[in-house]
Amino acid sequence: MQDNSKIRSNKYLRYTLVTIATLVVFVVASIASVYFTEFYHGQFWSYLGSSDNRFHAMRIEGLYEAIKHNQYYPWINMSFMDGFGYISNVFYSNIMIYPAAIFRLMGFSMAKTFIAFYFLINVLTFSTSFLSYLKVSKKYWNSMVFSFVYTLSTYRLHNLLFRHDVGELIVFVFLPIAFLGIYEVFYGKRQNWWYLTIGMTAIIYSHALSPVLVAIVIILIALCQYKELKIHPKRFLALLYAAVTSLLLSLAYFLPMMEQMKHTDFNLAHSAISLSAGALELQDLIDASLNNVVTQPVIGLLMMTLAVIVFASYKKIDNTAVKHFSLLGAGLLVMSTRIFPWGLIDKTPLKVLQYPWRLDIVISIMLAIFIAYDPLHILRGRLGKIGMILVVMLLTVSASSRLGHTADGINSYAQYNKLETYSIGAGQEYLPVGTSLDELKKASHKPSVESGKAKLSNFKQDWSTLTMDYKDAKNAKIDLPIIGYYGYQSTTKGKTAAVTMDKDNYNLAQVNLNGSGKLTVAYTETSIQKYSRVLSLLSFVVLLVWLIAGKAGFKFKKNK
């Protein structure tokens, strides 16, 4: 008995030490990957002005300010456009950026908030990718290779160091969980379909476009596994379970978005971006990848090499799942260029992807699966795998150092902390059609009488709540210095009415007044916003109880 106890104790100690050592490696790699762009000489590398970085900084700032105003689940970001407000929260969920807002509440500057948030995202991405691969392979060093190749893939570094697309970066945290679910549904233990549910739902709440990419992969994998699905149709049933559950968990995202689009015509529905115009030439992709640069949205030197190896040796891949993932990854890499006739897709719903190089998100993980499985036995033994990890780190630090020494993007922390409130994204997607950003910049931030008569006084704006006194109003139409999104309500003399949108004045909120009194205008959560969140929360609780019950060994009996 004592010997068995000692063996168990030694195993636990070894497990604990390996876990701590692995986390230390992830922490060091997370810091090293951003050292030259965020720590070196106390400077932060980023293009300022109208950019992805400034847009996401304003998202974080808006959530931080909303929490300070006791609005813990805000629908409109009032930090944008000097208080006119931007309804980005409905289309770009805030759930995943709460940690960054908490850093701001702790007193971090915006620069230090991004540094801390990026560090957290890096460590989480290393961890989820490692654990997801380990779940299937049961091999520590193969899982480490997968974690490093995936987390430090060139396209992810492009987002992390150059483009600063926080949404896509967060997607990289949950993508391995989604792919673990895809593997279980189509190749492994179908009862583990809930991995796909969790991964897909988290991706939906992270970045609006990335779920489309995962859906494309699922369809392609289903086609590859058509014969398996015919033999074992319960795998398709598992996929259905995952899809329905994910949909229920995502109602709090989809229903409010659909509600807003029903009531307002947004620029989002009139995107002029052409997929064919946004695609890269194959030669440009090869050149940028060979030069190991992160300033272009490319797959990188390592992934490019792996794709070539896949095409040359796919017949030697003995694992069906790895073969399918590898070939799809290499094939989508070619498709992401102008070799594929993207002009044919411009008139289809897939146009929402905007740029074909977004496929690099899923290409990165599929090619990382190939090298981690190592079907050609290129990485022999532990030393071979450690060597691959070191090569990845070398390429990462090299690319980061070159970018960090590029003068046109170097900013002091003080410069970085200055926000650009009108940086709402190049496409201005979440503005109502007809809203002019240039005119709003010139507009005075006070109410105006557009028709009729009224005397206005004591105007105040406290975040998304506006108040003012009015006197001797007669058929007065008053425009307020906020965009009139659906959900704003006006209250005066005990009566509440919906605020309208003045389409003749850049879609500002408009109210009708008569007589004298006090007016209050505030954004009120709609019934759909409220109940969709309740339904999603209840769905999450049910899923959680089901998972805990399953882990505890409880089995739900079926009626005979």
N, C-alpha and C positions, 0 to 999 in steps of 0.2 A: 504493500500500500504506500509506504514511504517513497519507494522508487518511482511509482506512478505519479505521485504528487510532485516529486522533484522534477520529473520529465515535463509535466504540465506547467510547472512554474518556469522552467527554462524556456519552453515554447512561448509562453506569454511574454517573458522578458525579451526574447529575441524578436517577437512580433512588435513589441513596443519600441524597441531600439530601431528596427527597420523603418517603422512608421515615422518616427521622429527624424531619422536621417533623410528619408524621402522628402518630408516636408521642408527640411533645411535646404535640400538641393533645389526644390521648387522655389523657395524664397530667394535664394541666391540668383537663380536663373531669371526670376521675375524682375529683380532689381537690375541685373546686368543688361537685360534687354532694353531698358529705357534709360540707362545711366547717362549716356551722351546726349539724350534729347530732353531730359527732365531734371537731372541733378548737376551735370557738368557746369562748373562755374556759376551755379545758382541761376541757371537760365532754362527757359522752356521753349522748345522748338515747335512753332506752329504758325501758319498763316492766320493773321487776324482779319478784321473786317468781316465781310459776308462770306462765311465758310461753315462747313459742317461742325467744326470745333466750337465756333461762337454760337451756333444754333443750339447745340447740346448744352453748352454752358448756360444759356438762357433758360433751357428746360429745367436744369438743376436749380438755378437761381429762383425761377418762378415757383417751384415746389417748396423750396426753402422759405420764401416769403409767404406763401399760402399757409404753411404750417404755423408760422409766426402770427398769422391772422386767424388762427384756430380753424382753418379749412384743411382738413387732413386728407381729403380726397377731392381736390379741385378739378373742375372740368375745363376751366378757361385759365390760361396762363396770362396773368395781368402784368407780368414783368416785361413782356414783349411790347414793342412799339410805344414806349413811354406811357403805358397805361391804357392804350386803346384795346389791348387784349388780343390774344391769339388762341384759337381753339385747338391747338396742337395736341392737348391732352386726350382728346377724344380719339384721334387718329394714331397717336403715338403714346401708348400707355406709359404712365409714370411709375408703375409698380417696381420696375427693376432699378430705378434711380433713387429710391428712398435712401439707400446707404450713403449716396453722395450728398443728399440733402441733410442727412444727419451729421455728416462731416462739417457742413456749413453751420449747422446749429451748434456744433462743438467749438466754433470759432475759427475754423480753418478758412484761409483765403481761398479764392477760386483756384489759383495755381496749386496750392497744397491739397485742395479737395480732389483735383484731377490726379495728382500724384498718388494719393492714398487710394482713390477709387480704381485707378489703373493697376496698382499693386494688388488690390483685392481681386480684380477680374483676372489678372494673370495667374495668381495662385489657384483660384477656383477652376480656371481652364485647365491648368496642369493636372489638378486633382480629379476633375470629372472625366477627363479623357483617360487618365491612368486607370481609374477604378472601373470605367466602362469596359475598357479592353481587358483588364484583369478578370472581370466577371466571366468573360467567354474563354480566354486563353489559359488562365490560371498560371501564367508565366510572368514573373516579375520583370525581367529585363526586356522582354518583348513589349510589355506594357509601358516601360519607361521610354523605349524607342518611339512607340506610338505617341506618347504624351509630348515628347520634345519635338518630333517632326511636325505634329499637328499644331501645337500651341505656338511654335516659332516658325510656322509656315510663312512664306513671303507675303501672301495676300493678307493674312492676319496682321503681319507687321506693317503693311501698308495702311491698314485701318488704325493700328495702335500708334504709330509714330508719325505718319504723314497726314492722313485724311481725318483722323480722329472721329470716326463714325462710331459713337458710343453704342448705338443700337445694334449694329452688326457685331461689335466686339462682345456684347453680352450674348448674342446668338451663339458665338463660339463656345461659351460655357456650357450650353444645354444641347448643342448639336450631337455630341457623343452619346448622350442619354437617348435622344431620338433614334440614332442609328443603332444603338443597342436594342431598342424596341423593334426596329425594322428587322434586325437579325433574328430576334426571338420569334417574331410573328411568321416570318417566311422560311427560316432555316432551323431555328432552335426550339425552345420550349414555348409553345404558343400561349401558354397560360401567363407568361410574363409580358403580355401585351401592354400592361400599364406603364412600362418604361416608355413606350412610344407616346402614350397619353401625356405623361409628365413632361417629356422632352418637347413635344409639339406644342403643348399649351404654354410652356415657358417661352418658347420661341415666338409664339403669337403675341405675347405680352412684351416682348423685347423689341421686335422690329417687324413692321407691317408686311414687308415684301418677302422676307425669308421663308415663311411657311409655304409659299408657292414653290420655292426651290425644293423643299423637303417633299412636297406633294408630287413634284415631277419625278424625284428619285423613287418614291413609293410605287408610282405607276410603272416606271421602267423595270423595277425589281419584280413587280407582279407579272409583267410580261415575260421576264426571264424565268420565273417560277410557275409559269402557266400549267405545266404538266403536274407539278407538285400540288398546286391548288386543286386540280381536278381529282387527284388521288386522295388528298386530305382537305376537303372543303371547310373543315373547322378552322383552318388557318385563315381563310377569308372571313369567317365569323369573328375570329380574334381581331382582325383588322377593323371590322365593323364596330366591335366593342371599343377599340381604341379611338376610332373616329368620333363615335357618338359621345363618349365620355369627354373627349377633348373639346367637342363643340359645346357641351353643357358647361364645362369649366370656363369657356371663352365667351359665353353669352354677355358677360359684363363688358367685353370689348366690342363684339360685333353689333349688338343691338343699338347701343347709343350712337355708334358710327353711322349705322343705316338710318337711324332717326334723323340725325343732322343732315345727311345727304338727301333725305326725302324733303326736308323743309328749306334747304339752301342749296343753290347751285355754286359749287366750289370750283376753284381753278384745277383741283385734283382731277376732275372729270374731263378736263380739256387739255391734258398734257400734250405738248408738241414734240416731246422727245421721241426720236426715232431709234429703234433698236439697231437698225442697219448702220445708222450714223455713229452710234455709240460703240459699235464693235471694233476691236483692234485688228489691224493687219497681222497675219501670222508672223511675218518677219519682224514687226515691232515687238510682238510678244516674245519672240526668241531673243532678240537683241537685248531687251530690258532684263530678261531672265538671266541671260549669260553674264550680264554686267552686275548682277546681284544688287539691283537698286530697289528701293521701296517707294520711290516717287511715282511709280506707275502701277495701275491695278493688274498686276501679272502674277503668275503662279510661282515664278522663281526658278533658280538653277536646279535645285534638288528635285522638285516636283516635275520639272521638264524632263530631267534625266529618267526619273521613274516611269513617266508616261511612255517614253521610248522603249524602255526595258519591258514594260507590260505588253506593248504591241509586238515586240520581238519574241517574247517567251511565254505568252498566255497559255499555250498548250501544256506547259510544265507546271502550271498552278493546279495542285491536286485538291484544293478545297473549293467546293462549289461557290460558297458565299464570297470568299476572297476573290475568286475568278470574276464573278459578276460585278462586285464593287470595283475591282481594278479596271476592268474593261470599260465600265460605265464612266469611271473617272477620267481615263485616258480619252475616251470618245467625246465626252462633254468638253474636255479641254480643247480639242480641235473645233468642236461646234461653237465655242465661245468666241471664235475669230470670224472674220468676214468670209471665210471659206463656206460657212453655212449661210444660206439665203435668208437672212433675218428680215428682209423686206417683206417676205410672205407672212411673217408673224405680226407685223405692225398693225394689222386690222383685226387681230384676235385678242382675247382677254389677257394673253401672256405679255401684251405690251406693258403691263404694269411693272414688269421687271426693270424697265427703263434702259439698263445697260447689260449686254450679254456677259460682261466680265463678272457680274454678280454670281455666276455659276461657279466661280473660283471658291466660294464658300464650301460647297459640297464636293468639289473636285479635290480640295485640300484634304478632307477627311478620308475620302475613298482611296487616294494614293498613299496616305499615311497608313491605312490598313494593309496595303500591299507590302510596304517595306517592313512593317512591324511583324507581319506573318513570315516574311522572308522565305518564300517558296523556293528560291534559287540558292538558298544557303550562302548568301553573300556575306552576312554578318555572323561568321562562325564563332561560337562560344561567347562568353561574357565580354572578352576584350573587344571582339568585333562590334558588339552592341554599344559598349562604352565609346568606342571609336566613332560610331555614327552620331552619338549624342554630342561628342566634342566637335565634330564637323558642323553640326547644326548650330551649336553655340558660337563657333568661329564665324560662320556666315552671318549670324544675327548681330554679333558685336561689330563686325566689319560694316554691315549696312547701316546700323544705328550710328556708328562713329562718323561715317561719311555724311550722313544726313545732319547730324548734330553740329558739324563744322560748316554747314552751308549757311552763309551769312544772311540771306534774305528772309529766313524764318526764325532767327534767334531773337528772343524777347526776354527781358528781365521779368522777374515775377510780378513786379509792380505794373509793367506794361500789360502783362497777361491778365491781370486782375481787372483791367478796364473792359467792361462789357459793351457789346454792340447790340442795343435793344431792337434794332430793325433787321438783325440778321435772322431771318425767318426761313431760310432755305432758298436755293436758287430758283426753284419753281413756284415759290409762294403758294404751295398746294392748298393750304388750309384757309386761304382768304376767299371770301365770296367773290364771284366774278364781277368785275367792275370796280373793285377797290384799288385805289392808286396809292402805293406806298410813298411815292414822292409827294403827293398832295397831303397825306397824313403827316409827313414830316414837317410840312409848312403850316399845318393847321394849328390854331390856338386851342389849348386844352380847356375849353369851357363850353357850356351850352349856348346854343344860338336859336333865335326865333326865325323859323323858315317861312312861316306864313301866319296870318292873324296877328293878334296883339297880346303881349304879356310883359310884365315887369318881373325880372328874375334877380334873386339875391341869395347870398349865403350858400353858394355852391361848394360842395365838398365831395371828395372821392376817397373812400377808404377801401382800398383794394378793389373788389368787384361790386362794392355798394356805393351808390351815388345818392346824394341828398341835396335838395335846394328848396327855397321858398319861392312861391310865385304869387303874383297879385294882379287883379283886373285882367285876367286872361279871357280872351274871346276868340273861340275857334283857333286857338294857337297850336301850331305844330312845332315842337321843340326837338332839335337834334342834340344828342348828348355825345360827349367825346369818348365813346366806346363803339366797337363794332356790334351791330344789333343781332347777335347770334340767337338762335332759337333757344329759349329757356330763360331769357331775361324777363322779369316781371316788374311792372310799375304799380306802386301803391299810393293812393291819395284819397283823403276823405273816407278811409275805411274800405275803399273799393280797389280790387286788384285786377289788372288787365295785362295781357301779353304786350310786350314791346314790339314794334314793327321795325322793319329795316328800310331806311331811306335810300332807295336805289339811285336817286338823282343826286345824292351827296355821299358817294363812296361808301354806301351801306352802313352809315352810322345809325345808331339806335334812335328811334323817334317815338315821341309820346304826344298825345292830344290833351290839351288842357283848357279848362274853362273855370272862371271864377278865381278864388284865392285859396291858398292852402300850402301844405308842405308835401313835396314829392319825394318818394324813395324808390330807387330802381336798384334791383339786385338780381344776381343770377340764382334761380331756384332749380334745384335738382328735379328733373322730369320723372314721371312715374316709370318710364322705361329704364332710365338710368338707375333708379333706386331698386326696382324689382329684379332687373337683370343681375345686379350685383348680389342680391340676396340669393337668387337661384344658383349663381356660380359658387357662392360660398357654401350653400347647402350641398351642392354636388361634390365640392372638395371634402367636406366633412364626411359624407357617405363613402367616398373613395378611401379616405384615410381610415375610417372604421373598418372597412372591408379588408384593407391591406394589413392592419394591425391584427384583426381577427384571423386572417390567413397565417400570419407569422406565429400567432399563438397556438395554431393547430386547430382552430375552430372551423368546422365545415358546415356550410349551409345545406340543409337537406332539401332534396327536391320532392315534391308531391308525386306519388305514384299514380 
